[in-house]
Amino acid sequence: MVRFALHALATALGFWIAAQIVPGVHAGGWGSLIGAGVLLGIVNAMVRPILVILTFPLTVITLRLFLLVVNGLMVWLVTLFLKGIQVHGLWSAILAAIVISLTSWAASGVIGAASSVRRRQGLSNRFMVCYFTHIKGSDGEAAE
């Protein structure tokens, strides 16, 4: 759940950056941005896979470039449900999707690196507990 929240915040940051640099993309406030981040995560989990399967032949013919259009459509779909985020036109949605994707990709690298460090520390802590429990025994006495 924490990971989803971090990705939603990264997506909200991507929406904010897109609103700053992409013409035709406007964001109302941080509440709208966070809502857009959460909603885009849900849309990408539920609607996007179906759309990717339906457009597979076109995606193959265009050497996967049509996925940019699919991502732009997902951004546009999110803006239909939120009044605080506005995207004017398909090209603006595609450019916003590229900016959001790059931001999410960078954040995933940071989130993934931090979680792998925590995972390694957790594994080493569990190893040490198991090791010392085996050597000393669970009651504190030396095991034979």
C-alpha positions as CSV (number, residue, x, y, z in Angstrom):
1,M,0.0,0.0,0.0
2,V,2.9,2.3,0.8
3,R,4.4,1.6,-2.6
4,F,1.2,2.4,-4.4
5,A,1.0,5.7,-2.5
6,L,4.5,6.6,-3.4
7,H,3.8,5.8,-7.1
8,A,0.7,7.9,-6.9
9,L,2.7,10.8,-5.5
10,A,5.2,10.3,-8.3
11,T,2.4,10.4,-10.9
12,A,1.0,13.5,-9.3
13,L,4.4,15.1,-9.6
14,G,4.5,14.0,-13.2
15,F,1.1,15.7,-13.8
16,W,2.4,18.9,-12.2
17,I,5.5,18.9,-14.3
18,A,3.4,18.2,-17.4
19,A,1.1,21.2,-16.5
20,Q,4.2,23.4,-16.3
21,I,5.9,22.5,-19.6
22,V,3.2,21.0,-21.9
23,P,0.9,23.5,-23.6
24,G,-2.7,22.6,-23.2
25,V,-2.3,20.8,-19.8
26,H,-3.6,22.6,-16.7
27,A,-3.8,21.5,-13.1
28,G,-6.0,23.1,-10.5
29,G,-4.2,22.2,-7.2
30,W,-2.4,19.6,-5.3
31,G,-5.6,17.8,-4.3
32,S,-6.5,17.4,-8.0
33,L,-3.0,16.3,-8.8
34,I,-3.0,13.6,-6.1
35,G,-6.4,12.5,-7.1
36,A,-5.2,12.3,-10.7
37,G,-2.2,10.2,-9.6
38,V,-4.4,7.7,-7.7
39,L,-6.9,7.6,-10.5
40,L,-4.3,7.1,-13.2
41,G,-2.9,4.2,-11.2
42,I,-6.3,2.6,-11.1
43,V,-7.0,3.2,-14.8
44,N,-3.6,1.8,-15.8
45,A,-4.4,-1.3,-13.7
46,M,-7.9,-1.9,-15.1
47,V,-8.5,-0.2,-18.4
48,R,-5.1,0.0,-20.0
49,P,-4.5,-3.8,-20.3
50,I,-7.8,-4.3,-22.1
51,L,-7.0,-1.4,-24.5
52,V,-3.5,-2.8,-25.1
53,I,-4.9,-6.2,-26.1
54,L,-7.5,-4.7,-28.4
55,T,-5.0,-2.5,-30.2
56,F,-2.2,-5.2,-30.3
57,P,-2.2,-5.4,-34.2
58,L,-1.8,-1.7,-34.5
59,T,0.9,-1.7,-31.9
60,V,2.8,-4.3,-33.8
61,I,2.5,-2.5,-37.1
62,T,3.7,0.8,-35.6
63,L,6.6,-0.9,-33.7
64,R,5.0,-0.1,-30.3
65,L,4.6,3.6,-31.0
66,F,0.9,3.3,-30.8
67,L,1.4,2.7,-27.0
68,L,2.0,6.4,-26.7
69,V,-1.5,7.0,-28.0
70,V,-2.9,4.4,-25.6
71,N,-1.0,6.2,-22.7
72,G,-2.4,9.5,-23.9
73,L,-5.9,8.1,-23.9
74,M,-5.4,6.9,-20.3
75,V,-4.4,10.5,-19.3
76,W,-7.4,11.9,-21.2
77,L,-9.7,9.4,-19.5
78,V,-8.5,10.5,-16.1
79,T,-9.2,14.1,-16.9
80,L,-12.8,13.2,-17.8
81,F,-13.4,12.2,-14.1
82,L,-11.5,15.1,-12.5
83,K,-12.4,18.7,-13.0
84,G,-9.1,20.0,-11.6
85,I,-7.0,18.6,-14.4
86,Q,-7.6,19.7,-18.0
87,V,-6.0,18.4,-21.1
88,H,-6.8,20.1,-24.4
89,G,-6.3,17.7,-27.3
90,L,-4.8,14.4,-28.0
91,W,-1.2,15.7,-28.7
92,S,-1.2,17.4,-25.3
93,A,-2.4,14.2,-23.7
94,I,0.4,12.2,-25.4
95,L,3.0,14.7,-24.4
96,A,1.7,14.7,-20.8
97,A,1.8,10.9,-20.8
98,I,5.4,11.0,-21.9
99,V,6.3,13.4,-19.1
100,I,4.3,11.4,-16.5
101,S,6.0,8.2,-17.7
102,L,9.5,9.7,-17.4
103,T,8.7,11.0,-13.9
104,S,7.2,7.7,-12.8
105,W,10.2,5.8,-14.3
106,A,12.7,8.0,-12.4
107,A,10.7,7.6,-9.1
108,S,10.4,3.9,-9.6
109,G,14.2,3.7,-9.7
110,V,14.5,5.6,-6.5
111,I,11.6,3.7,-4.8
112,G,13.0,0.4,-6.0
113,A,16.5,1.1,-4.9
114,A,15.3,2.1,-1.4
115,S,13.1,-0.9,-1.0
116,S,15.9,-3.3,-2.2
117,V,18.2,-1.8,0.5
118,R,15.4,-2.3,3.1
119,R,14.8,-5.8,1.9
120,R,18.5,-6.7,2.1
121,Q,18.7,-5.3,5.6
122,G,15.6,-7.2,6.6
123,L,17.0,-10.4,5.2
124,S,20.3,-9.9,7.0
125,N,18.5,-9.2,10.3
126,R,16.4,-12.3,10.0
127,F,19.5,-14.3,9.2
128,M,21.2,-13.1,12.3
129,V,18.2,-13.8,14.5
130,C,17.9,-17.4,13.1
131,Y,21.7,-17.9,13.3
132,F,22.0,-16.8,17.0
133,T,18.8,-18.6,17.9
134,H,20.3,-21.8,16.5
135,I,23.6,-21.3,18.3
136,K,22.3,-20.2,21.6
137,G,18.9,-22.0,21.5
138,S,15.6,-20.3,22.1
139,D,16.0,-20.3,25.9
140,G,19.4,-18.6,25.8
141,E,21.3,-21.7,26.7
142,A,24.1,-22.9,24.3
143,A,22.7,-25.4,21.8
144,E,24.6,-28.7,21.3
